[in-house]
């Protein structure tokens, strides 16, 4: 998964950050985030977990799941029709 994660980190560097946690070196964090298998991907927004994804997956699948998670917490911008108050 390293190449896929690196590709996502580069492609979306202006949107979100990517971090890696070594489950062997940080067992307390591993337990805190309920990591039971690797790879585990955790999407955070404003410090809270939005979604957790477990298992290897292709680039497109991971990006689609990240986008779905982001869309669940980020409100889309208002359209011009929604801002008209007449």
Buried (B, 14 or more C-beta within 10 A) or exposed (E): BEEBBEEBBEEBEEEEEEEEEEBEEEEEEBEEBEBEEEBBBBBBBEEEEBBBBEEEBEBEEBBEBBEEBBEEEEEEEEEEEEEEEE
